[in-house]
Amino acid sequence: MFSRKQLAKLILPLVVEQFLAMTIGIADTLMVANCGEAAVSGISLVDSINILLINIFSALATGGAIVCSQYIGKEQPENARKAAKQLVLITAVLSVAIMVACLLSQRGLLRVLFGSIEDAVMENAVTYLFLSALSYPFIAVYNAGAALFRSMGNSKISMYASLMMNIVNVGGNALLIFGFQMGVAGAGLASLVSRMLAAVFVLYLLRNQKNLIYIEHWMHWKPNFDMVKNILRIGIPTGLENGMFQIGKILVASLIATFGTASITANAVANNASSLVFVPAQAIGLGMITVVGQCVGAGDFKQAKSYMLKLTGVAYLFMVALNVLMYFCIDPMLALYQLSDETAAITREIMIWHCVAAAILWPAAFTLPNGLRAAGDVKFTMAVSVFSMWAFRIGFSFLIGKYMGVGVLGVWIAMFIDWIFRIILFAWRVVSGKWKNRQLV
């Protein structure tokens, strides 16, 4: 159903988009580094909350994209347009509710999640959380719109939106952090403005009736509960999976906070730097949702399985190449963060371990299951992911990191064990064929 040229046209802009999306958080951390390690730590703690909520919004967007992709595969564009409108509006309502909840409980939320942290870290975290919360509706709506364009096979729109976000964010950071000396507040404000512009940009383009999927008459919205149910059948399990995953990461971040500021900063920097190697594999996973979703909508399970395996193989090629490159760039990258000797040593050790494990394990653990989700097999992926997260990543983090005294490196080793368990079950599921005949429409 898809030629190599079509796959490249879909995936290459997604690679650029994912890289640009990743650099927003990295730019905030890197450009605020001259304000001290307390600022870096404050941003990193709030980012764990942001990532949790962004993943919930992305889960809803994924549900809508899969439903629309399957309608496109069935050659029912009118139903795809109806589902798209339901997606955007329920996403907007949910995100506004979450924004209000976060704004009303900032300091208390941070205390509950991260316990007793240094006062300087807390003040920076409160400032960054306030501005981040204001951006949640814009992030959610942007994710929904970008997912809809991807379901049509048009990934250039979200790439252009990400490019705009980065230009505004980096320019805003430079002006507000260095020019007006606003520190963490400057980083948060620049991110807020960039996300607002991206949401408006995507919504404006969705009005174009030349698109296969377009949305008109925004103020005339009637809930279509069957379509909402189909979106939520993907969105809720995926959201629970992503939500539990991020809650687990927050609990792990709470554990790391007990190891001291050097470990908090090392973990934040290692996460930021190592996240770059995931970009192509994540982009391929997003592309897999469109490709496998349309194959399943058309009832062609043989091609769906073939694309799952082929695209995961391509993800491995990128992961190996980028992790080899990352290994040789560790020291130059660490120099950019102006770390103390103790923090730099901890970060270097973590990143060396990560380069090896990610190249061997990550695509099969995270790119491959996107094919199962696109086929509608979300309950299985949710069950595996949630169990593995709590049993291995969290349980072994406390066992290896705290009780065995390995420290923050033990948390990362526990993560690698989690990846291995996922691979075993996801690979079995694909080979078994039990994911078939679970389409939504």
C-alpha positions as CSV (number, residue, x, y, z in Angstrom):
1,M,0.0,0.0,0.0
2,F,3.0,2.3,0.5
3,S,6.0,2.7,-1.8
4,R,9.5,3.5,-0.4
5,K,9.0,7.0,-1.7
6,Q,5.8,7.4,0.2
7,L,7.3,6.0,3.4
8,A,10.2,8.4,3.1
9,K,7.9,11.3,2.4
10,L,6.0,10.5,5.6
11,I,8.9,9.6,7.9
12,L,11.7,12.0,7.1
13,P,9.6,15.1,8.1
14,L,8.7,13.2,11.2
15,V,12.3,12.8,12.1
16,V,12.9,16.5,11.7
17,E,9.7,17.2,13.7
18,Q,10.7,14.9,16.6
19,F,14.2,16.4,16.7
20,L,12.8,19.9,16.9
21,A,10.2,18.9,19.5
22,M,12.9,17.4,21.6
23,T,15.1,20.5,21.4
24,I,12.5,22.7,23.1
25,G,13.2,21.1,26.5
26,I,16.9,20.8,25.8
27,A,17.1,24.5,24.8
28,D,15.4,25.5,28.1
29,T,17.7,23.4,30.2
30,L,20.9,24.3,28.3
31,M,20.2,28.1,28.0
32,V,19.2,28.3,31.7
33,A,22.3,26.4,32.8
34,N,24.2,29.7,33.4
35,C,21.6,30.4,36.2
36,G,23.0,27.5,38.3
37,E,22.3,23.9,38.9
38,A,19.2,24.8,41.1
39,A,17.6,26.2,37.9
40,V,18.4,23.1,35.8
41,S,17.1,20.8,38.6
42,G,13.9,22.9,38.9
43,I,13.2,22.7,35.2
44,S,14.0,18.9,35.1
45,L,11.5,18.1,37.9
46,V,8.7,20.1,36.3
47,D,9.5,18.5,32.9
48,S,8.7,15.1,34.4
49,I,5.2,16.4,35.1
50,N,5.0,18.1,31.7
51,I,6.0,14.9,29.9
52,L,3.4,13.0,31.8
53,L,0.6,15.3,30.7
54,I,2.0,15.7,27.1
55,N,1.9,11.9,26.9
56,I,-1.7,11.8,28.0
57,F,-2.6,14.4,25.3
58,S,-0.5,12.5,22.8
59,A,-2.5,9.3,23.7
60,L,-5.8,11.0,22.8
61,A,-4.2,12.3,19.6
62,T,-3.0,8.8,18.8
63,G,-6.5,7.4,19.3
64,G,-7.9,10.0,17.0
65,A,-5.2,9.4,14.4
66,I,-5.7,5.6,14.4
67,V,-9.5,6.0,14.0
68,C,-9.0,8.4,11.1
69,S,-6.3,6.2,9.5
70,Q,-8.6,3.2,9.6
71,Y,-11.4,5.3,8.1
72,I,-9.1,6.4,5.3
73,G,-8.1,2.8,4.7
74,K,-11.8,1.9,4.4
75,E,-12.1,4.9,2.0
76,Q,-14.6,6.7,4.3
77,P,-13.2,10.3,4.4
78,E,-16.4,11.9,5.6
79,N,-16.3,9.7,8.8
80,A,-12.6,10.6,9.2
81,R,-13.5,14.3,9.2
82,K,-16.3,13.8,11.8
83,A,-13.9,11.8,14.0
84,A,-11.2,14.6,13.6
85,K,-13.6,17.2,15.0
86,Q,-14.6,15.1,17.9
87,L,-10.9,14.6,18.7
88,V,-9.9,18.2,18.7
89,L,-12.8,19.4,20.9
90,I,-12.6,16.7,23.6
91,T,-8.8,17.2,23.7
92,A,-9.3,20.9,24.3
93,V,-11.9,20.4,27.1
94,L,-9.7,17.8,28.9
95,S,-6.5,20.0,28.7
96,V,-8.2,23.1,30.1
97,A,-9.4,21.0,33.1
98,I,-5.9,19.7,33.7
99,M,-4.5,23.3,33.4
100,V,-6.9,24.6,36.0
101,A,-6.1,21.7,38.4
102,C,-2.3,22.3,38.1
103,L,-2.6,26.1,38.6
104,L,-4.6,25.5,41.8
105,S,-2.1,23.1,43.3
106,Q,1.4,24.1,42.2
107,R,3.5,24.0,45.3
108,G,1.5,21.3,47.0
109,L,1.8,19.1,43.9
110,L,5.5,19.5,43.8
111,R,5.8,18.7,47.5
112,V,3.7,15.5,47.1
113,L,5.7,14.3,44.1
114,F,9.2,15.3,45.0
115,G,9.2,15.6,48.8
116,S,11.7,17.8,50.6
117,I,13.9,19.5,47.9
118,E,16.1,22.4,48.3
119,D,14.4,25.8,48.6
120,A,16.1,27.2,45.5
121,V,15.1,24.2,43.4
122,M,11.5,24.5,44.7
123,E,11.2,28.2,43.8
124,N,12.5,27.6,40.2
125,A,10.2,24.6,39.9
126,V,7.1,26.6,41.0
127,T,7.8,29.3,38.5
128,Y,8.3,26.9,35.6
129,L,5.2,24.8,36.5
130,F,3.0,27.9,36.4
131,L,4.0,28.9,32.9
132,S,4.0,25.3,31.7
133,A,0.4,24.8,33.0
134,L,-0.8,27.7,30.9
135,S,0.6,26.0,27.8
136,Y,-1.2,22.7,28.3
137,P,-4.3,23.5,26.2
138,F,-2.1,24.7,23.4
139,I,0.1,21.6,23.5
140,A,-2.9,19.3,23.5
141,V,-4.6,21.0,20.6
142,Y,-1.4,21.1,18.6
143,N,-0.8,17.4,19.2
144,A,-4.3,16.6,18.0
145,G,-3.9,18.6,14.9
146,A,-0.5,17.3,14.1
147,A,-1.7,13.7,14.5
148,L,-4.6,14.3,12.1
149,F,-2.2,15.6,9.4
150,R,0.0,12.5,10.0
151,S,-3.0,10.2,9.6
152,M,-3.4,11.8,6.1
153,G,0.2,11.0,5.4
154,N,1.1,14.7,5.6
155,S,3.9,15.1,8.1
156,K,5.3,18.3,6.7
157,I,2.8,20.4,8.5
158,S,3.8,19.3,12.0
159,M,7.4,19.6,10.9
160,Y,6.9,23.3,10.0
161,A,5.0,23.9,13.2
162,S,7.9,22.4,15.2
163,L,10.4,24.5,13.3
164,M,8.3,27.6,14.2
165,M,8.1,26.6,17.8
166,N,11.9,26.2,18.1
167,I,12.7,29.5,16.4
168,V,10.3,31.3,18.8
169,N,11.5,29.3,21.8
170,V,15.2,29.8,21.3
171,G,14.8,33.4,20.3
172,G,12.6,34.0,23.3
173,N,15.0,32.3,25.6
174,A,17.9,34.4,24.3
175,L,15.9,37.6,24.8
176,L,14.3,36.8,28.1
177,I,17.0,34.8,29.9
178,F,20.1,36.7,28.7
179,G,18.6,40.0,27.7
180,F,16.1,40.6,30.5
181,Q,17.8,38.2,33.0
182,M,14.5,36.4,33.7
183,G,16.1,33.0,34.3
184,V,13.6,30.1,34.6
185,A,10.6,32.4,34.1
186,G,12.1,33.5,30.7
187,A,12.5,29.9,29.6
188,G,8.9,29.1,30.6
189,L,7.4,32.2,28.9
190,A,9.2,31.5,25.7
191,S,8.0,27.9,25.6
192,L,4.4,29.1,26.3
193,V,4.4,31.6,23.4
194,S,5.9,29.1,21.0
195,R,3.2,26.5,21.8
196,M,0.4,29.0,21.4
197,L,1.6,29.9,17.9
198,A,1.9,26.3,16.9
199,A,-1.6,25.5,18.0
200,V,-3.1,28.4,16.1
201,F,-1.0,27.5,13.0
202,V,-2.3,23.9,13.0
203,L,-5.9,24.8,13.7
204,Y,-5.9,27.3,10.9
205,L,-4.5,24.8,8.3
206,L,-7.1,22.2,9.4
207,R,-9.8,24.5,8.0
208,N,-8.5,24.0,4.4
209,Q,-11.1,22.0,2.5
210,K,-8.4,20.8,0.1
211,N,-7.2,18.4,2.8
212,L,-8.6,14.9,2.9
213,I,-9.5,15.6,6.6
214,Y,-10.6,19.2,7.4
215,I,-12.7,20.7,10.2
216,E,-15.3,23.4,9.6
217,H,-18.0,25.1,11.7
218,W,-16.1,24.9,15.0
219,M,-19.0,26.4,17.0
220,H,-21.5,23.8,15.7
221,W,-20.3,20.7,17.6
222,K,-22.5,17.8,18.5
223,P,-21.0,14.9,20.4
224,N,-20.9,11.7,18.4
225,F,-20.6,9.2,21.2
226,D,-19.7,6.2,18.9
227,M,-16.7,8.0,17.4
228,V,-15.7,9.4,20.8
229,K,-15.9,5.8,22.2
230,N,-13.6,4.6,19.4
231,I,-11.1,7.3,20.0
232,L,-11.2,6.6,23.7
233,R,-10.8,2.9,23.2
234,I,-7.3,3.7,21.9
235,G,-6.8,6.9,23.9
236,I,-7.7,5.7,27.4
237,P,-5.5,2.5,27.4
238,T,-2.7,4.4,25.7
239,G,-3.1,7.3,28.0
240,L,-3.1,4.9,31.0
241,E,0.0,3.3,29.7
242,N,1.8,6.5,29.1
243,G,0.4,8.0,32.3
244,M,1.6,5.1,34.5
245,F,4.9,5.2,32.6
246,Q,5.4,8.8,33.4
247,I,4.1,8.5,37.0
248,G,6.7,5.7,37.4
249,K,9.3,8.0,36.1
250,I,8.2,10.7,38.6
251,L,8.5,8.2,41.4
252,V,12.0,7.3,40.2
253,A,12.8,11.0,40.0
254,S,11.6,11.3,43.6
255,L,14.1,8.5,44.5
256,I,16.9,10.3,42.5
257,A,16.1,13.5,44.4
258,T,17.2,11.7,47.6
259,F,20.7,11.1,46.1
260,G,21.4,14.9,46.0
261,T,21.6,17.8,43.6
262,A,24.5,16.3,41.7
263,S,22.5,13.1,40.9
264,I,19.4,15.1,40.0
265,T,21.4,17.3,37.6
266,A,23.3,14.3,36.1
267,N,20.0,12.5,35.5
268,A,18.5,15.6,33.9
269,V,21.5,16.2,31.6
270,A,21.8,12.5,30.6
271,N,18.1,12.4,29.8
272,N,18.3,15.5,27.7
273,A,21.5,14.5,25.8
274,S,20.6,10.8,25.3
275,S,17.0,11.7,24.1
276,L,18.5,12.9,20.8
277,V,19.3,9.3,19.7
278,F,15.6,8.3,20.0
279,V,14.4,10.8,17.5
280,P,14.5,8.7,14.2
281,A,13.0,5.6,16.0
282,Q,10.2,7.7,17.6
283,A,9.5,9.3,14.2
284,I,9.3,5.8,12.6
285,G,6.9,4.7,15.3
286,L,4.6,7.7,14.6
287,G,4.8,6.8,10.9
288,M,4.0,3.2,11.7
289,I,0.6,4.3,13.2
290,T,-0.4,5.8,9.9
291,V,0.9,3.0,7.8
292,V,-0.3,0.0,9.8
293,G,-3.6,1.8,10.6
294,Q,-4.4,2.2,6.9
295,C,-3.4,-1.4,6.2
296,V,-5.7,-2.7,9.0
297,G,-8.5,-0.4,7.9
298,A,-8.2,-2.0,4.4
299,G,-8.1,-5.5,6.0
300,D,-4.6,-6.3,4.8
301,F,-3.0,-7.9,7.9
302,K,-0.1,-9.4,5.9
303,Q,1.1,-6.0,4.8
304,A,0.5,-4.6,8.3
305,K,2.8,-7.2,9.9
306,S,5.4,-6.7,7.1
307,Y,5.5,-2.9,7.8
308,M,5.8,-3.5,11.5
309,L,8.9,-5.6,11.1
310,K,10.5,-3.5,8.3
311,L,10.0,-0.2,10.0
312,T,11.4,-1.6,13.3
313,G,14.4,-2.8,11.3
314,V,15.0,0.7,9.9
315,A,14.7,2.1,13.5
316,Y,17.5,-0.2,14.5
317,L,19.8,1.1,11.8
318,F,19.3,4.6,13.0
319,M,19.7,3.7,16.7
320,V,23.0,1.9,16.2
321,A,24.5,4.7,14.1
322,L,23.4,7.5,16.5
323,N,24.5,5.7,19.6
324,V,28.0,5.1,18.2
325,L,28.1,8.8,17.3
326,M,26.8,9.7,20.8
327,Y,29.5,7.7,22.5
328,F,32.2,9.8,20.8
329,C,30.4,13.1,21.5
330,I,29.8,12.6,25.3
331,D,32.6,14.8,26.5
332,P,31.9,17.7,24.1
333,M,28.2,17.6,25.0
334,L,28.9,17.6,28.7
335,A,31.1,20.7,28.3
336,L,28.1,22.6,27.1
337,Y,26.3,22.2,30.4
338,Q,29.0,23.7,32.6
339,L,28.8,20.9,35.2
340,S,30.8,20.4,38.3
341,D,33.4,17.5,38.1
342,E,31.3,15.3,40.3
343,T,28.1,15.8,38.2
344,A,30.0,15.4,34.9
345,A,31.5,12.1,36.1
346,I,28.1,10.6,37.1
347,T,26.6,11.8,33.8
348,R,29.4,10.3,31.7
349,E,29.0,6.9,33.3
350,I,25.2,6.9,32.7
351,M,25.6,7.9,29.1
352,I,28.1,5.2,28.3
353,W,25.8,2.5,29.6
354,H,22.8,4.1,27.8
355,C,24.6,4.1,24.4
356,V,25.1,0.3,24.5
357,A,21.6,-0.6,25.8
358,A,19.6,1.8,23.6
359,A,21.3,0.5,20.4
360,I,20.5,-3.1,21.2
361,L,17.0,-2.8,22.9
362,W,15.0,0.4,22.3
363,P,13.3,-0.1,18.9
364,A,11.9,-3.5,19.7
365,A,10.7,-2.2,23.1
366,F,9.1,1.0,21.8
367,T,8.8,1.3,18.0
368,L,7.4,-2.1,17.4
369,P,4.4,-1.9,19.8
370,N,3.1,1.2,17.9
371,G,2.2,-1.3,15.1
372,L,0.1,-3.3,17.6
373,R,-1.6,0.0,18.8
374,A,-2.4,1.0,15.2
375,A,-4.1,-2.4,14.8
376,G,-6.3,-1.7,17.9
377,D,-4.4,-4.1,20.2
378,V,-4.0,-1.5,22.9
379,K,-5.1,-3.4,26.0
380,F,-2.2,-5.9,25.6
381,T,0.4,-3.2,25.1
382,M,-1.0,-1.3,28.1
383,A,-0.9,-4.4,30.3
384,V,2.7,-5.3,29.4
385,S,3.9,-1.7,29.7
386,V,2.3,-1.0,33.0
387,F,3.4,-4.3,34.6
388,S,6.9,-3.9,33.3
389,M,7.2,-0.3,34.5
390,W,6.2,-1.0,38.0
391,A,7.7,-4.4,38.5
392,F,11.1,-3.8,36.8
393,R,11.8,-0.1,36.3
394,I,10.4,1.1,39.7
395,G,11.0,-2.0,41.8
396,F,14.6,-2.6,40.5
397,S,15.4,1.2,40.8
398,F,14.8,1.0,44.5
399,L,16.5,-2.4,44.8
400,I,19.6,-1.6,42.7
401,G,19.8,2.2,43.2
402,K,18.9,2.5,46.9
403,Y,19.2,-0.8,48.7
404,M,22.3,-2.0,46.8
405,G,23.8,1.5,46.9
406,V,24.5,1.9,43.2
407,G,22.8,5.3,43.2
408,V,21.4,7.0,40.1
409,L,23.2,4.5,37.7
410,G,21.1,1.8,39.3
411,V,17.9,3.5,38.2
412,W,19.1,3.4,34.6
413,I,20.1,-0.3,34.9
414,A,16.6,-1.0,36.1
415,M,15.2,0.8,33.0
416,F,17.3,-1.5,30.7
417,I,15.8,-4.6,32.5
418,D,12.3,-3.1,31.8
419,W,13.2,-2.8,28.1
420,I,14.2,-6.5,27.9
421,F,10.9,-7.7,29.4
422,R,8.9,-5.6,26.9
423,I,10.8,-6.9,23.9
424,I,10.1,-10.5,24.8
425,L,6.3,-10.1,25.1
426,F,5.9,-7.6,22.2
427,A,7.9,-9.8,19.8
428,W,5.8,-12.8,20.8
429,R,2.6,-10.9,20.2
430,V,3.5,-9.9,16.7
431,V,4.6,-13.4,15.7
432,S,1.5,-15.0,17.3
433,G,-0.9,-13.0,15.2
434,K,-3.2,-12.4,18.2
435,W,-3.3,-8.7,17.3
436,K,-5.3,-9.2,14.2
437,N,-9.0,-8.5,13.8
438,R,-9.1,-5.8,16.5
439,Q,-9.8,-2.9,14.1
440,L,-12.0,-0.1,15.5
441,V,-14.1,0.9,12.4
